[in-house]
Amino acid sequence: MAWGQWEERVINRNNPRQSQAVREFLTVFGLAYDPATVEHTIALYQDGQMIATGSRGGEVLRNIAVHPDLQGEGLTATIVSALMRQGGEAGVRHFFIFTKPTAAPQFTGLGFRELARVEPQAVLLEGGLGSVQDEVKRLSAAVGELPEGDRAALVVNCNPFTRGHQAVIARAAAAHAGVVVLVVSEDRSLFPFAVRLRLVQEGVSHLPNVRVVEAGKYIISAATFPDYFTRGEDTVIAQTRLDAHVFGRYIAPGLGVSVRYVGEEPYCEVTRAYNQALQEVLPSYGVKVVEIPRLAEGSEPISASRVRELLRQGAGWEQVTPLVPESTLRYLRSSAAVEVLAAIRASDSRH
């Protein structure tokens, strides 16, 4: 393909024909395109043919690809600049790029900084205003009152907070001078983040050496887990290990933690793979991983998915009560939970 003048177009993500054109173009590069996961997509056209494309979803720039015959012509910079400019107009000033290792030099050359990599699957980079160091300062300040030298951490979603979560946190609190509980910030769960955070805070309020903190955008986020809950093996390997490297390299030292607790995962394949990634990666950063068996009620382990399924089925409170702390039960039975319960009953209970 000869170099010539090109035209920049905004893709109408609600137009099946335009979305399919992007999807077909990206297939050549081993990339998938789901218009529902992004907010803005652009493409460059030459003589009516797509020669480059890229998308933005929140702070994440993704699906950036240039026709093989035109690579090295500066089109990657054109796509990235256009996406960052549009992001700036939408109030976004900080950006992540999740890409393949072979493509990373294109983005470091544009001023992006590499955060972590997993060969041969993926590299995570960041650019714009703000950095992981700023996030580490926030987290460090949030736990500054905890005793130093013997701190452990847990990362939890708690959709919703159960007696199982409570038991793992209590176990950590009994074994360490200080415990940091990081609640996943991404609002991809049926229980909104603000609700999940409050339920965890209330559920551990009796443990004086525990601090509950918003996890932020560097822990199980749209950046480190851009397609959370997907099942592709390469995607799961890349996501779980990238997240583990970011935690080990930046978050753990910033929090002063040397142990990370996880709950045994008998159900979710992705969470089980995540636990495995933590066990393989974190010791190289001096962080020990402790996996705690699930608390059981009867013959079945207690899990948030089990609670959601009971709620979805409209089970009586006598079935839910043994699985959750009093604070969670109180919320579930309150008028504040009406919309959440309606969403659960309309869902398939997985998230």
N, C-alpha and C positions, 0 to 999 in steps of 0.2 A: 504494500500500500504506500503510495507516494504522499509526502507531507503536503498539506494545503490548508486553506482557511477552514476554520471550524466554527460551529454555532453551539452556544450553551443553551440547554433547555431544562426547565424544571419538569420533572416527571409527575404526572397526575397519578398518585398511588391508588386512587379509586378507579382508574381506567384499566380494565383487564388487559387490553392490548399493550398499553405502555408498560405495565408491570411485567408482562410476559417477555417483552423485548429486553428489559433489564435482566430478568431471570436467565434468559437464553445466553446473553452476553457473558454473564458471570459464571455460567456452567463451565466454560472453557478454562477458567482459573480455579475450578474446584470450590467455588463459593456459592452459597445459597442466598436467595433473596425472599424475604417475607415483608411485604409493605406494611403489615400491621405492627412490626417491631421498630419502625423508624418514623421520624417526623418529617424528613425532607430528603428527597432524592434528586440529583441532577445527572445529566448526561451531556457529553460533547458529541456532536454529529459532524461528519464531513461527507459532503455529497450524499446526504440522506442516510448515511450509515453510522451507527453508534461506534465511537472509537474510544470512549472512556466513560466511566460512571463512578459515583460515590454517594453515600448516604450518611445522614446524621440522625441519631436517636438519643436525645438528651445531650450528655457530654461525650458520647461515644461516636467517633467517626468510623465508618465500616464500609465493607463492600467496595473498596476503592480498587479499581482495575483499569488498565490501559491496554489497548490493542497491542499484541506482541510486536507488530511491525513499527509501532510508533513510540515504543518505550525509549526513554532517554531524550525525548523531545520537550520535556518540561510539563507534560500534561498532568502528572501526579501533583505537582505544585499548584497547577491551575485548579484542579478538583479540590484539594485541601484548602486552598485559600478561599474558594467560593463557599465551601461548607462552613469554614470558620467565620467568614463574613456574615453569612446568613444566621449562624448561631449567635454571633454578637448582637445582631438585630433582635434576636429572640431573648436576649439577656444572658446567654451562656458565654462565659469567659475562659473556662478551663475545658480541656479536651483530652480524651483518651483515644488511642488507636490500638486495636487488637488485630494483629496481622501475622503473616508467616515470616519466619526468620530470614528467608532469602530476600524479603521485601523491606526489612527493617532499615537498611542503610538509606533508602529513599526518604524515609521520614526523619531519621536523625539528621540528615542533611538539610531538613527544613526546620530544624530547631527543636524537634521532639526529643525527649529524654527517655531512655530505656529504663523500665522499672524491673522487669523480670522476663525470663524466657524459658521455654520448654522445647527442647529440640526433639524432633524436627517439626513440631506442630505449630507453635505460636510464640509471639513476642507481644508484651504489653508496654506501650509507651504513653507518655503524657506531655502536654504542651499548653501554652497559654498562661493565664494568670493562676497562681496557686500551685502547690506541689504537695507531694507526700510528706515532706518535712513539715509543712504547715499543719497537716492533719495529725502528725505525730505530736506536735506541740499541744494541739487541742486535747487529744486523748490523755497526754501526760498531765495536763492541768486538771482534767476531770477526776483523776485518781490520786492526786497529790497528797491527800490526807491518809492514804493507806500506808501501813508500815512497809519500808523498803527491805529488799534482800530475800524475801520469801513470798513472792507473789505468783499466783496462778491465774489463768484466763480460760474463759469459755466463750464460744460464739454460738448464739442461739437464735432461732427464728420464733419459736413459741407461738404456734398458730392453732390453738391457744396455749397458754402456760398450763402445764399439767403437774401432777404430783411427781411424775418421772423427772421433769426438768428440776423441780424443787429438790428432789433427792440427790441428783448429781451435783447441784450447786452446794447443798449442805455438806456433801462428802468433801468437796474441795475446801469449803470454809473450815471444816474441822481439821484439815491437814496442813493448812497454810496460814500465815499471818495476814495475808490480804488476798482477795479474789476479785477479779475484774470480769463482769458479765457484759459482753458486747452483744447488743440486740440488733439483728440484721435490719438495716434501714430501708431496703428496697420494698416498695409497696406492691408486691406481687402476690400477696397472700389475702385470704378471705378476711382475716382480722387485720385492720389497718395498723400501720406502724405505731401510731400514737397509743392505740389500745394495747398492742402487744407490749410496748415499753412500760406502760402503767401497770399491766398485770404482773410483769416480772418484778417491778419495783415493789409492788404490794406483797407479792408472794415470797420475797426474801427480806422483807423489812425487819424480821426478827433476827437476822444475821448481821451483827454490827461490823464485821470485817469484809463486807461485800459491797462493791460499788457497781451500779447498773448504768451503762453508758451506751449512747447511740453508736453503732458500729461505724457508720460513715461509708464513704464511697470506695474505700480500698479493701473492704471485706465482704465477700459474697455479694457483689454489687453488679450493676449493669456493665461495669468495666471488667472485673475479674471473672464474672460469670455472665457474659453477654447473651447466652442462650440457656439460662438456668432451667433445669428440669428436662433438657433434651436427652436423647438416648444414644446418639452417635458415639462410638468408642473413642475416636480421636478427639472429638469435642470435649468429652468428659475428662479425658486424660489432660488435655491442655488447660481446661478451666480449673480443675481441682489443684493441679500442680502450680499454675500461675498464682492462684490465691494463696497457696501454702508458702511459696517463695516470698511473696509480698509480706505476708504475716511474719515470717521468720526474719527477713532482712530489715524490715522497717518497724512493724507494729510491736513485736515482742520486745525489742530493745527500748523502744519509746515508752512502753508501759512498765518496763522492768520486770517482765514475767519470764520464768524459766520452765514453766510447766503449762501444758494446755490439756484440758480435760475434754473428752468427747463421750457421748452416750453410745452404747452399742446400737447398731442399726440393723434390725432384722427385716425391714420392709423395703425401704427406698434404695434402689440401686445406685443412684447418684450420690446420696449421702454416704452410703457404704464405701463407694469409690473415693469420696472426699476424705473420709477417715483414714483410708489406706494411704492416700497421698500425703496427709499430714504425718503419718507414722514414718513414711519414707523420706520426707523432705526436712521436717523441722529439727530432727536431731543434728543435722549438719550445721544448724545455726545455734546449737546449744540449748534447744528447747525439747524437753521430754514430753511425750504424748501418753496420756493415761486414758484408757478406754474403760468405762464403767458399765457393767451389765445393767440392762433395763430393769426398773422396778416393775413388778408384775402385780396384777389384780386378778386373783384366781389363777388360771393357767395361761393367761395372755399378758404379754408385756403392755405396759401403759404407753400410749403414744398419742400425739395430737391428732393424727389421722383417724385413730379409733374414736376419739372424742367427736371429731367432725362428722364421722359417719353416723354415730348415734344421734347427733343433732339433726343431721340431714334426714334421718328416718323418722324424726319426731319422737324418739324414745323418751320415756319418762325420766324425771330428774333422779329417781332412785338408781338408774343405771349410770348416769353421768357423774353423780356425786362422788363415788369412790375414786374417780380418776383425776379429779382436779382439786386444788386447794380451795378453801372457803372464799378467798378473794376472787378467784376466777368464777366460781359458782354464783357468787353475788352479782357479778357483772352479767353473766349469762341470763340471769333471771330478772334483770333490770330493763327498764324501757330503753336504755341506751343501746342495748344489743339487738333491738328489733330488726334493724336493717341488715345487720351482719347475719343474724339467724335466717332471714329471708334469702340472702345471697347463698348461704350454705345449703339450704333446702333446694335451691335451684341449680346447684353445682353438682360435679361428679365427685367432690370430696377430696381430690388429690392435692390441691394447693391450699 
